[in-house]
Amino acid sequence: MNNAVASPYQLNELNKETRMGSMGSETHAREIRRIDLSNYDERKNQIADELWSAAIDVGFFQICNHGIDLGEIEQAFAMAERFFALPAATKAKYPLRKAHNAGWESKAQVRPSTGTPDQKESYQITRPWMNDLWPAADELADFQRVMLDFEAKCWQLGMRLLSCFAYKLGFDSEFFTRAHNPSAPSYQSTLRLLHYYAIPPEYKDKLDLWRAGAHTDFDCLTLLFQQKGQGGLQVCPGKEMETQEWTSIEPAADVITCNIGDMLMRWSDDQLPSNFHRVKNPLPHEYLGPRYSLAFFCQANRDIVIEGPEKKYPAITAEDYLYQRVNANFKAY
């Protein structure tokens, strides 16, 4: 086989993704486990065991009693909706800067799995690169403060979860916290606001369009906030990859959906799977209106070297890793 033809991407993760564009089928046989984080300090080892078990099984899990107040989540959603309601000309003043993973884009993300743009717009907040990417106060008052406060709470929760995975991998408890240091100029964790466009009536039967095509996440760990009634997220664990059997993950206000990303899969020498997921178009009889979600991506600082305990893969900096992934997805920027 000619590897140059068979492997269009340098990373194995992207080559797998090119094979994930079909509709597949839906299965209800898999459970997306719900893990209670209450009394975290006293129950950390138990919680770590539960997280590990869910992660190696499906790669996705939901957490409850996580410590982020529902009112703060609702406020962040309200701010996101206000941002996306701004005129396109206003949003265009704050364009996506691909090298820094910061700013606004619309229908610019083309997944290797589909070759077509996701039917959405997004605004990405990566702290060190936001100086001239915040909407002006007269355009969207208090936006910067609310979103930075929310980003900080997401970071804190993400580090708690990653501390559990550090424990299970044999790293010290602060290993991933140091790797995601928000005070360093190399910080590159990202809060992403997402607006999936309402489905026009003429497209309601076009199930080959994807709100988000099948993909794995670039990061270590993703925290996803969804709103009740705005579903569509599906996961295809690795065991079902060849047959493309998808499991829907229903949104709920009181839980956060989490998944392992490619960085952590590589760091764990593939013990923790980063599994494919997508956001499907709703069926004609389902809710066809806009869908909003908030995603926090725990992405190691740019200068951090990713290398697993067994050194299964060559060492790579988080900057180089993220650069390859972003460039494959945002070719137009």
C-alpha positions as CSV (number, residue, x, y, z in Angstrom):
1,M,0.0,0.0,0.0
2,N,1.2,3.5,-0.8
3,N,1.4,5.1,2.6
4,A,1.5,8.6,1.2
5,V,-1.9,8.1,-0.3
6,A,-3.4,6.0,2.6
7,S,-2.2,8.4,5.3
8,P,-3.0,12.0,4.3
9,Y,-2.4,13.2,7.8
10,Q,0.7,13.0,10.0
11,L,-1.3,12.0,13.1
12,N,-3.0,8.6,13.4
13,E,-6.0,10.3,15.0
14,L,-6.7,12.2,11.9
15,N,-6.3,9.2,9.6
16,K,-8.9,7.4,11.7
17,E,-11.2,10.3,11.5
18,T,-11.3,10.2,7.7
19,R,-13.2,6.9,7.9
20,M,-16.0,8.1,10.2
21,G,-18.3,10.1,7.8
22,S,-21.1,7.6,7.3
23,M,-24.5,7.7,8.9
24,G,-24.1,4.4,10.8
25,S,-26.8,3.2,13.2
26,E,-28.0,4.0,16.7
27,T,-27.7,1.7,19.7
28,H,-29.2,2.0,23.2
29,A,-27.0,-0.8,24.6
30,R,-24.4,1.5,26.0
31,E,-24.7,3.4,29.3
32,I,-23.2,6.8,29.7
33,R,-22.3,6.7,33.4
34,R,-23.2,9.4,35.8
35,I,-20.6,10.1,38.5
36,D,-21.3,12.0,41.7
37,L,-18.4,14.3,42.8
38,S,-19.9,15.2,46.2
39,N,-17.5,15.1,49.2
40,Y,-14.7,15.0,46.6
41,D,-11.8,15.4,49.1
42,E,-13.0,12.5,51.3
43,R,-14.0,10.3,48.3
44,K,-11.3,11.1,45.8
45,N,-9.9,7.6,45.4
46,Q,-13.4,6.1,44.9
47,I,-14.3,8.9,42.4
48,A,-11.0,8.2,40.6
49,D,-11.9,4.6,40.3
50,E,-15.3,5.4,38.9
51,L,-13.9,7.9,36.4
52,W,-11.3,5.5,35.2
53,S,-13.8,2.7,34.8
54,A,-16.2,4.9,32.8
55,A,-13.3,6.4,30.7
56,I,-11.8,3.1,29.6
57,D,-15.3,1.7,28.8
58,V,-16.9,4.5,26.7
59,G,-14.5,7.5,27.0
60,F,-17.5,9.6,28.0
61,F,-19.2,10.1,31.3
62,Q,-21.4,12.7,33.1
63,I,-20.7,14.3,36.4
64,C,-23.1,15.7,38.9
65,N,-22.7,17.7,42.2
66,H,-19.6,19.2,40.4
67,G,-19.5,22.5,42.3
68,I,-20.4,25.0,39.5
69,D,-23.6,26.7,40.4
70,L,-26.5,26.3,37.9
71,G,-27.1,30.0,37.9
72,E,-23.6,30.7,36.8
73,I,-24.0,28.2,34.0
74,E,-27.3,29.8,32.9
75,Q,-25.6,33.2,33.0
76,A,-22.8,31.9,30.7
77,F,-25.3,30.5,28.3
78,A,-27.2,33.8,28.2
79,M,-24.0,35.7,27.4
80,A,-23.2,33.3,24.7
81,E,-26.6,33.7,23.1
82,R,-26.2,37.5,23.3
83,F,-22.8,37.3,21.6
84,F,-24.1,35.1,18.7
85,A,-27.1,37.5,18.3
86,L,-24.7,40.4,17.4
87,P,-24.6,41.4,13.8
88,A,-22.2,39.3,11.6
89,A,-20.2,42.5,10.9
90,T,-19.6,43.0,14.6
91,K,-18.6,39.5,15.2
92,A,-16.3,39.6,12.2
93,K,-14.2,42.3,14.0
94,Y,-13.0,39.5,16.3
95,P,-12.0,36.8,13.8
96,L,-10.6,33.4,14.7
97,R,-6.8,33.4,14.9
98,K,-6.0,29.8,14.1
99,A,-2.5,29.8,15.5
100,H,-3.9,30.9,18.9
101,N,-7.2,29.1,18.8
102,A,-9.0,32.4,19.7
103,G,-11.8,34.4,18.2
104,W,-15.0,33.9,16.1
105,E,-15.7,31.8,13.0
106,S,-18.7,30.6,11.1
107,K,-19.0,27.4,9.1
108,A,-15.2,27.3,8.9
109,Q,-14.5,24.0,10.6
110,V,-14.3,21.2,8.0
111,R,-13.9,17.8,9.6
112,P,-11.7,15.2,8.0
113,S,-14.6,12.8,8.5
114,T,-17.0,14.7,6.3
115,G,-15.1,17.2,4.1
116,T,-18.0,19.6,4.6
117,P,-18.3,22.6,7.0
118,D,-20.0,22.0,10.4
119,Q,-23.3,23.9,10.5
120,K,-22.3,26.2,13.3
121,E,-20.5,29.3,14.5
122,S,-18.2,29.5,17.5
123,Y,-16.2,31.9,19.6
124,Q,-13.1,30.7,21.3
125,I,-11.6,32.2,24.5
126,T,-7.9,31.3,25.1
127,R,-6.7,33.7,27.8
128,P,-3.3,34.9,26.6
129,W,-4.5,35.9,23.1
130,M,-7.7,37.8,23.9
131,N,-6.6,41.4,24.2
132,D,-8.2,42.7,21.1
133,L,-10.7,39.9,20.6
134,W,-13.2,40.9,23.3
135,P,-16.4,42.7,22.1
136,A,-16.5,46.3,23.2
137,A,-18.5,47.2,26.2
138,D,-21.1,49.1,24.1
139,E,-21.5,46.0,22.0
140,L,-21.8,43.5,24.8
141,A,-21.6,44.8,28.4
142,D,-20.0,42.6,31.0
143,F,-19.2,39.8,28.6
144,Q,-15.5,39.6,29.3
145,R,-15.9,39.4,33.1
146,V,-18.7,36.8,33.0
147,M,-16.9,34.5,30.6
148,L,-13.5,34.8,32.3
149,D,-15.1,33.9,35.7
150,F,-16.8,30.9,34.1
151,E,-13.6,29.8,32.3
152,A,-11.8,29.9,35.7
153,K,-14.4,27.7,37.3
154,C,-14.2,25.2,34.4
155,W,-10.4,25.1,34.8
156,Q,-10.7,24.4,38.5
157,L,-13.1,21.5,37.9
158,G,-11.1,20.2,35.0
159,M,-8.0,20.0,37.2
160,R,-9.9,18.1,39.9
161,L,-10.9,15.5,37.3
162,L,-7.4,15.3,35.8
163,S,-5.9,14.9,39.3
164,C,-7.9,11.7,39.5
165,F,-6.5,10.4,36.2
166,A,-3.0,11.4,37.3
167,Y,-3.5,9.2,40.4
168,K,-4.6,6.3,38.3
169,L,-1.7,6.7,35.8
170,G,0.9,6.9,38.6
171,F,1.7,10.6,38.2
172,D,1.7,12.9,41.2
173,S,-1.6,14.6,42.0
174,E,-0.6,18.0,40.6
175,F,1.0,16.7,37.4
176,F,-1.8,17.9,35.1
177,T,-2.4,21.1,37.1
178,R,1.2,22.1,36.4
179,A,0.7,21.2,32.7
180,H,-2.3,23.5,32.4
181,N,-0.9,26.5,34.3
182,P,-3.2,29.5,33.6
183,S,-0.7,32.0,34.8
184,A,1.9,31.0,32.2
185,P,2.0,32.8,28.8
186,S,2.0,29.3,27.2
187,Y,-1.5,28.5,28.5
188,Q,-3.8,27.2,25.8
189,S,-6.9,25.7,27.4
190,T,-9.9,27.1,25.6
191,L,-13.5,27.9,26.5
192,R,-15.6,27.6,23.3
193,L,-19.0,29.0,22.9
194,L,-21.0,27.1,20.2
195,H,-24.1,28.0,18.2
196,Y,-25.5,25.4,15.9
197,Y,-27.8,27.0,13.4
198,A,-31.5,26.3,13.2
199,I,-32.4,23.9,10.5
200,P,-34.2,25.7,7.6
201,P,-37.4,23.9,6.5
202,E,-35.9,23.0,3.1
203,Y,-33.0,21.1,4.8
204,K,-35.0,19.2,7.4
205,D,-34.7,15.9,5.4
206,K,-31.0,16.3,4.6
207,L,-29.5,14.0,7.1
208,D,-26.2,14.0,5.4
209,L,-25.5,17.5,6.7
210,W,-23.9,17.5,10.1
211,R,-24.1,20.1,12.8
212,A,-20.7,18.7,13.8
213,G,-19.1,15.9,11.9
214,A,-17.5,12.8,13.6
215,H,-14.3,13.7,15.4
216,T,-12.3,13.2,18.5
217,D,-11.2,16.2,20.7
218,F,-7.7,17.5,20.5
219,D,-7.3,18.1,24.3
220,C,-6.8,16.1,27.5
221,L,-10.3,16.4,28.8
222,T,-13.5,18.2,27.6
223,L,-16.3,19.6,29.8
224,L,-19.4,20.1,27.8
225,F,-22.4,22.1,29.0
226,Q,-25.7,21.4,27.2
227,Q,-29.3,22.7,27.5
228,K,-32.3,20.4,28.0
229,G,-34.2,19.8,24.8
230,Q,-31.2,20.6,22.5
231,G,-29.8,17.2,21.9
232,G,-27.9,15.6,19.0
233,L,-24.6,14.6,20.6
234,Q,-23.7,11.0,19.9
235,V,-20.6,8.9,20.8
236,C,-19.2,5.9,18.9
237,P,-16.8,4.0,21.3
238,G,-13.8,2.4,19.7
239,K,-15.3,-1.1,19.8
240,E,-18.1,0.1,17.6
241,M,-15.9,2.1,15.2
242,E,-15.9,-0.4,12.4
243,T,-19.7,-0.9,12.5
244,Q,-20.4,2.7,13.3
245,E,-22.9,2.2,16.1
246,W,-23.7,5.5,17.8
247,T,-25.1,6.2,21.3
248,S,-27.0,9.4,22.0
249,I,-26.1,11.4,25.1
250,E,-29.1,13.3,26.4
251,P,-28.5,16.8,27.7
252,A,-29.5,17.7,31.3
253,A,-29.1,21.0,33.2
254,D,-27.7,19.3,36.3
255,V,-24.9,17.4,34.7
256,I,-21.7,18.1,32.7
257,T,-20.8,15.7,30.0
258,C,-17.1,14.9,29.9
259,N,-14.9,13.0,27.5
260,I,-11.3,12.0,27.1
261,G,-9.3,13.8,24.4
262,D,-6.4,12.8,22.2
263,M,-3.8,14.4,24.3
264,L,-4.7,12.3,27.4
265,M,-5.0,9.2,25.2
266,R,-1.4,9.7,24.1
267,W,-0.3,10.6,27.6
268,S,-1.8,7.4,28.9
269,D,-0.2,5.2,26.2
270,D,-3.7,4.5,24.9
271,Q,-5.1,3.2,28.2
272,L,-7.7,6.0,28.1
273,P,-9.6,6.1,24.7
274,S,-10.5,9.3,23.0
275,N,-13.6,8.2,21.2
276,F,-15.5,9.6,18.2
277,H,-18.5,11.8,18.7
278,R,-20.7,14.0,16.5
279,V,-23.7,16.3,16.6
280,K,-26.3,15.0,14.2
281,N,-29.0,17.0,12.4
282,P,-32.3,16.6,14.1
283,L,-34.9,14.3,12.5
284,P,-37.8,16.1,10.8
285,H,-40.1,15.5,13.8
286,E,-37.5,16.7,16.4
287,Y,-36.6,20.2,17.6
288,L,-35.2,22.1,14.6
289,G,-34.3,25.3,16.3
290,P,-30.8,26.6,17.3
291,R,-28.6,24.6,19.6
292,Y,-26.2,26.2,22.0
293,S,-23.5,24.5,24.0
294,L,-20.4,25.5,26.0
295,A,-17.2,23.5,25.9
296,F,-14.1,23.8,28.0
297,F,-11.0,22.1,26.6
298,C,-8.3,21.3,29.0
299,Q,-5.3,21.6,26.7
300,A,-1.8,21.4,28.1
301,N,0.4,24.5,27.9
302,R,2.3,24.9,24.6
303,D,5.7,24.2,26.1
304,I,4.6,21.0,27.9
305,V,6.0,17.7,26.5
306,I,3.4,14.9,26.0
307,E,5.0,11.5,26.7
308,G,3.4,8.5,28.3
309,P,4.8,6.4,31.2
310,E,5.7,3.6,28.7
311,K,6.9,6.0,26.0
312,K,4.6,4.3,23.4
313,Y,4.7,7.4,21.1
314,P,7.5,9.9,20.4
315,A,7.5,12.9,22.7
316,I,5.7,15.9,21.2
317,T,5.1,19.4,22.6
318,A,1.4,20.3,23.2
319,E,2.0,23.3,20.9
320,D,3.0,21.1,18.0
321,Y,0.3,18.6,18.7
322,L,-2.5,21.3,18.8
323,Y,-1.1,23.0,15.7
324,Q,-1.4,19.9,13.6
325,R,-4.9,19.3,14.8
326,V,-6.2,22.8,14.3
327,N,-4.6,23.1,10.9
328,A,-6.4,20.0,9.7
329,N,-9.7,21.4,10.8
330,F,-9.6,25.1,9.9
331,K,-7.9,25.0,6.5
332,A,-9.4,28.3,5.4
333,Y,-8.0,30.4,8.2
